[in-house]
Amino acid sequence: MEGDSIKLQGQTGHAIAATIEGAGDGMPVILAHGGGQTRRAWKRISTLLASHGFRTIAIDLRGHGDSDWASDGAYDIADFASDLVAIAAGLDRKPALIGASLGGLAGIVAEGQLSPGSFASLTLVDITPQMEATGVARVVGFMAAHAREGFASANEAARIISEYLPHRPSRKASAGLAHYLRQKPDGRYYWHWDPAFIDGVMRRHAQNGDLGDHGRSELSKAAMNLALPVHLVRGGSSDLVSPEAVAHFRRLVPHAAYSDIADATHMVVGDQNDVFGAAIADFLIRTHAASDAR
């Protein structure tokens, strides 16, 4: 990924890997990926926003990519949210936050519960307090299936991904896939994230059907506290966020802007990157003053 790679400090000094792109005096935009992904998911979006004068800060959430793993298994949504708050506090000015799935949930908790006023705006990518149980189960099942056993080859991992995303053309292992895998001394390939993360998700999902430690009611309360500009982006074919969930969210946050990206699933960023990017850029440009985004 182009840009400068650095390490930021999350909660209690937890090392968070980040890639910064764009003008040093541009308005900062933190990009927080979904569970099981890395900051590389934002590559094209970072370049697009940088071209509009923003300074993008794409991070690897704790336990993912090149960020530190939590030795104590601290992978609750509140832990990810605390990292976001700490990163925002360390910047020269209040940043916009774009969060996909897990990153979005962490954003809701960070701004709506832990530290209101930390961010200049919040963009949520296919995530709301209400999530479809079947969609949640599908995501969790995919992540858990090979978390411990890994893959015999990178091509096997590519095949599993193709089965999970049947609407996309099947591909063999690529250079990009290498950023999501680690080959260990046993010769097998493993996801580039801590298996303890999905262990906790599965445990909480079995208990209450939610992706994290915050149940629907707590997330809804946090959402109701969102006073900053908010943008909800839904994949038009999402199996995680239904039209009813969108309606529920818009009742909680009536001032929120809304974009529905046709022909996109929960993996909106990868499915319709150009259309998604245009919607994201339009919201940020309209929302923030010309002095913030050149």
GIBEL-V889694 format. One record per residue. RES is the residue in three letters. PHI is phi as a letter, one per 20 degrees, with the letter a starting at -180 (none if undefined). PSI is psi in degrees with one decimal (* if undefined). NEAR is the number of other C-alpha atoms within 10 Angstrom. Layout:
BEGIN
res: (RES | RES)
phi: (PHI | PHI)
psi: (PSI | PSI)
near: (NEAR | NEAR)
END
This chain:
BEGIN
res: (MET | GLU | GLY | ASP | SER | ILE | LYS | LEU | GLN | GLY | GLN | THR | GLY | HIS | ALA | ILE | ALA | ALA | THR | ILE | GLU | GLY | ALA | GLY | ASP | GLY | MET | PRO | VAL | ILE | LEU | ALA | HIS | GLY | GLY | GLY | GLN | THR | ARG | ARG | ALA | TRP | LYS | ARG | ILE | SER | THR | LEU | LEU | ALA | SER | HIS | GLY | PHE | ARG | THR | ILE | ALA | ILE | ASP | LEU | ARG | GLY | HIS | GLY | ASP | SER | ASP | TRP | ALA | SER | ASP | GLY | ALA | TYR | ASP | ILE | ALA | ASP | PHE | ALA | SER | ASP | LEU | VAL | ALA | ILE | ALA | ALA | GLY | LEU | ASP | ARG | LYS | PRO | ALA | LEU | ILE | GLY | ALA | SER | LEU | GLY | GLY | LEU | ALA | GLY | ILE | VAL | ALA | GLU | GLY | GLN | LEU | SER | PRO | GLY | SER | PHE | ALA | SER | LEU | THR | LEU | VAL | ASP | ILE | THR | PRO | GLN | MET | GLU | ALA | THR | GLY | VAL | ALA | ARG | VAL | VAL | GLY | PHE | MET | ALA | ALA | HIS | ALA | ARG | GLU | GLY | PHE | ALA | SER | ALA | ASN | GLU | ALA | ALA | ARG | ILE | ILE | SER | GLU | TYR | LEU | PRO | HIS | ARG | PRO | SER | ARG | LYS | ALA | SER | ALA | GLY | LEU | ALA | HIS | TYR | LEU | ARG | GLN | LYS | PRO | ASP | GLY | ARG | TYR | TYR | TRP | HIS | TRP | ASP | PRO | ALA | PHE | ILE | ASP | GLY | VAL | MET | ARG | ARG | HIS | ALA | GLN | ASN | GLY | ASP | LEU | GLY | ASP | HIS | GLY | ARG | SER | GLU | LEU | SER | LYS | ALA | ALA | MET | ASN | LEU | ALA | LEU | PRO | VAL | HIS | LEU | VAL | ARG | GLY | GLY | SER | SER | ASP | LEU | VAL | SER | PRO | GLU | ALA | VAL | ALA | HIS | PHE | ARG | ARG | LEU | VAL | PRO | HIS | ALA | ALA | TYR | SER | ASP | ILE | ALA | ASP | ALA | THR | HIS | MET | VAL | VAL | GLY | ASP | GLN | ASN | ASP | VAL | PHE | GLY | ALA | ALA | ILE | ALA | ASP | PHE | LEU | ILE | ARG | THR | HIS | ALA | ALA | SER | ASP | ALA | ARG)
phi: (none | f | o | e | e | c | d | d | d | e | g | l | m | g | f | d | f | b | c | d | c | o | f | f | e | f | f | f | c | e | d | d | f | e | g | n | d | c | f | f | g | e | g | f | f | f | f | f | f | f | f | e | n | e | d | e | c | e | d | e | f | g | m | c | l | e | e | f | e | e | f | e | m | f | c | f | g | f | f | f | f | f | f | f | f | f | f | f | f | e | e | f | b | f | e | f | c | d | c | e | l | g | f | f | g | f | f | f | f | f | e | e | c | f | b | g | n | f | c | e | a | c | d | d | d | l | b | b | g | e | c | f | g | f | f | f | f | f | f | f | f | f | f | f | g | c | f | e | e | m | c | f | b | f | f | f | f | f | f | f | f | f | f | f | d | f | f | e | g | f | c | e | g | c | f | f | f | g | f | d | c | c | e | e | g | f | n | e | d | c | g | e | b | f | g | f | f | f | g | f | f | f | f | f | f | f | f | c | m | d | f | b | f | e | f | g | f | f | f | f | f | f | f | f | e | f | d | e | f | c | c | e | d | d | f | g | d | f | e | d | d | e | g | f | f | f | f | f | f | f | f | f | c | f | e | f | f | b | c | d | e | f | m | c | e | g | e | g | g | e | f | c | g | f | f | f | g | f | f | f | f | f | f | f | f | f | e | d | f | g | f | e | c | f)
psi: (132.3 | 160.4 | 177.1 | 124.6 | 129.4 | 175.9 | 128.0 | 169.1 | 123.2 | -152.2 | 133.0 | 38.3 | 10.7 | 126.1 | 123.0 | 119.4 | 141.2 | 153.1 | 126.1 | 134.6 | 142.6 | 176.5 | 138.4 | -25.4 | 8.2 | 158.3 | 129.9 | 139.3 | 113.1 | 132.3 | 115.5 | 117.4 | 178.3 | 170.4 | 132.8 | -4.2 | -175.2 | 177.3 | -17.3 | -22.5 | -22.5 | 10.0 | -54.9 | -34.6 | -40.0 | -44.8 | -40.8 | -49.5 | -35.6 | -34.9 | -19.1 | 7.1 | 0.5 | 156.8 | 103.5 | 140.6 | 91.1 | 123.1 | 154.1 | 119.7 | 156.0 | 139.5 | 2.8 | 151.3 | -125.0 | 7.1 | 160.1 | 145.3 | 151.5 | 108.1 | -23.7 | 7.4 | 25.3 | 85.2 | 30.5 | 160.3 | -37.0 | -31.1 | -45.7 | -40.0 | -40.7 | -36.4 | -43.3 | -42.9 | -43.3 | -41.1 | -44.3 | -40.3 | -24.1 | -0.8 | 166.3 | -18.8 | 167.5 | 126.1 | 159.0 | 153.3 | 129.4 | 120.2 | 126.0 | 129.4 | -112.4 | -42.6 | -33.3 | -41.8 | -42.8 | -36.1 | -41.5 | -46.4 | -40.6 | -50.7 | -35.3 | -11.9 | -54.1 | -48.1 | 73.5 | 138.9 | 5.0 | -24.6 | 154.5 | -28.4 | 163.1 | 121.6 | 124.7 | 122.8 | 104.8 | 52.2 | 136.9 | 168.7 | -33.0 | 126.8 | 143.0 | 129.3 | -39.1 | -37.9 | -41.4 | -45.2 | -36.6 | -44.8 | -49.4 | -42.2 | -41.8 | -45.3 | -35.8 | -25.0 | -40.6 | 19.5 | -37.7 | -38.0 | -23.0 | -158.1 | 149.6 | -27.6 | 165.6 | -32.0 | -33.9 | -40.7 | -41.1 | -39.5 | -42.7 | -40.3 | -40.7 | -37.0 | -33.3 | -30.5 | 67.7 | -17.4 | -11.5 | 152.1 | 138.5 | 138.3 | 151.0 | 174.3 | 135.6 | 172.8 | -34.9 | -37.1 | -29.3 | -25.7 | -12.7 | 0.9 | 152.8 | 131.3 | 124.7 | 170.6 | -24.0 | -0.9 | -10.8 | 159.7 | 136.1 | 152.0 | 151.7 | 43.6 | 160.9 | 121.6 | -24.8 | -25.4 | -50.7 | -27.4 | -45.0 | -40.1 | -45.4 | -40.9 | -46.0 | -34.7 | -39.3 | -30.8 | -43.2 | 3.7 | 7.6 | 160.8 | -16.0 | -168.8 | -20.4 | 120.9 | 176.6 | -41.3 | -40.6 | -42.1 | -37.9 | -41.0 | -41.9 | -41.0 | -38.0 | -22.4 | -1.4 | 107.8 | -10.1 | 168.2 | 133.5 | 141.8 | 118.4 | 125.4 | 123.9 | 141.1 | 126.1 | -25.0 | 23.3 | 136.9 | 5.0 | -37.5 | 111.3 | 165.4 | -33.7 | -37.3 | -35.7 | -45.2 | -41.5 | -44.4 | -40.1 | -21.9 | -37.2 | -38.7 | 73.8 | -20.2 | -0.9 | 138.2 | 157.8 | 135.0 | 133.7 | 118.4 | 107.8 | 149.1 | 29.4 | 142.4 | -158.7 | -28.2 | 60.0 | -44.3 | -43.2 | -28.4 | -46.3 | 63.9 | -43.5 | -46.3 | -42.8 | -47.3 | -40.1 | -40.8 | -41.5 | -49.5 | -41.5 | -44.6 | -47.3 | -41.6 | -41.8 | -32.5 | -38.4 | 144.9 | 153.9 | -26.7 | -19.8 | -38.4 | 111.7 | *)
near: (17 | 12 | 16 | 11 | 15 | 13 | 16 | 18 | 15 | 26 | 17 | 9 | 10 | 17 | 22 | 25 | 24 | 27 | 23 | 22 | 27 | 22 | 17 | 12 | 13 | 18 | 26 | 28 | 27 | 24 | 27 | 31 | 26 | 23 | 21 | 24 | 21 | 25 | 24 | 21 | 22 | 24 | 15 | 17 | 22 | 28 | 19 | 20 | 23 | 23 | 15 | 16 | 22 | 27 | 25 | 30 | 27 | 27 | 31 | 29 | 34 | 25 | 26 | 27 | 26 | 20 | 21 | 19 | 22 | 17 | 9 | 7 | 14 | 16 | 22 | 18 | 22 | 21 | 20 | 24 | 27 | 22 | 24 | 30 | 24 | 20 | 20 | 21 | 15 | 12 | 10 | 10 | 14 | 17 | 22 | 25 | 26 | 23 | 22 | 25 | 21 | 25 | 26 | 28 | 27 | 28 | 31 | 31 | 29 | 26 | 27 | 22 | 19 | 16 | 15 | 17 | 15 | 22 | 23 | 21 | 23 | 26 | 26 | 24 | 30 | 32 | 29 | 27 | 24 | 20 | 21 | 17 | 15 | 12 | 16 | 17 | 18 | 14 | 17 | 19 | 13 | 15 | 19 | 17 | 11 | 16 | 20 | 12 | 12 | 20 | 20 | 14 | 14 | 21 | 16 | 15 | 22 | 18 | 15 | 16 | 16 | 16 | 13 | 13 | 14 | 9 | 12 | 12 | 7 | 14 | 11 | 14 | 15 | 11 | 8 | 11 | 14 | 14 | 18 | 20 | 19 | 17 | 17 | 10 | 7 | 7 | 12 | 15 | 23 | 23 | 25 | 20 | 26 | 22 | 20 | 19 | 23 | 20 | 17 | 18 | 23 | 20 | 15 | 18 | 19 | 12 | 10 | 13 | 19 | 22 | 28 | 22 | 20 | 20 | 16 | 18 | 11 | 14 | 21 | 21 | 16 | 23 | 24 | 18 | 16 | 22 | 17 | 19 | 19 | 24 | 23 | 23 | 23 | 28 | 26 | 19 | 17 | 21 | 18 | 24 | 25 | 21 | 12 | 12 | 17 | 22 | 12 | 16 | 20 | 18 | 12 | 18 | 21 | 12 | 14 | 18 | 14 | 17 | 17 | 18 | 22 | 16 | 13 | 22 | 22 | 22 | 19 | 24 | 23 | 15 | 19 | 16 | 17 | 14 | 14 | 24 | 18 | 13 | 17 | 21 | 17 | 12 | 18 | 23 | 17 | 10 | 17 | 15 | 11 | 11 | 9 | 17 | 22 | 15)
END
